[in-house]
Amino acid sequence: MAFHRISSKMVEAQVHPGQRLFSQRGAMLAYRGEVTFTPNVQGGQGGVGSMIGRRVAGEAAPLMTVEGQGSVMFGHGGHHVHCVDLAGDILYVEADRLLAFEGTLEQGTMFMGSQGGVMGVIRGQVTGQGLFTTTLRGHGSVAVMAHGGVIELPITPQRPVHVDPQAYVAHRGDVRNKLSTALSWRDVVGRGSGEAFQLELTGNGTVYVQASEEKL
């Protein structure tokens, strides 16, 4: 793993010659050694295609490239940090949740309607996530941010998981997700639980859930 947790809200990464990391701009807290930080306009390893995808998605989370030799400490806004190791699979995560990730990972975007159809689009509007989400594919580590810490919940065909859309952070694996409604007569008269929408995840994989319904 490229990232070592110093505390619940800070991680440290080792940087080596010939390798690179990407992070949110302004996420560097301190560093040691000969390390350089430059604005990234290529959209990570995904190149120009990834950059265009990010522009279409309206994702306002500019990146910086981290190179050299030394160690760098990352954190942002006092948010809790959770580290994820990818082994050739794909992580689906909102751009503003990304703190840092290894340059070995290929970045892209996914249209929300491709998983869940019309309800997938509605999900983006309900949660404020928009019509696209960010994907990271390959072998490498990712540090994501959340409110109040993160729990990992396994998803299997026999045991789907339902998540409050506001508490959703990311997911990985062969997973289908859609927004489902849980309206009852109590919701109609204003006496329901307030959980009118749920994010249903089915298949094989993992979903990352934060201990809060607050957006970053």
Secondary structure, DSSP 8 states (H G I E B T S, - for coil): --EEEEETTEEEEEE-TT-EEEEETT-EEEEEEEEEEEEE-S-GGGHHHHHHHHHHHT----EEEEEEEEEEEE--TT-EEEEEEEEEEEEEE-GGGEEEEETTSEEEEEEGGGTTHHHHHHHHHHHT--SEEEEEEEEEEEEEEESS-EEEEEE-SSS-EEE-TTTEEEEEEEEEEEEEE---HHHHTT-S-S--EEEEEEEEEEEEEES-S---
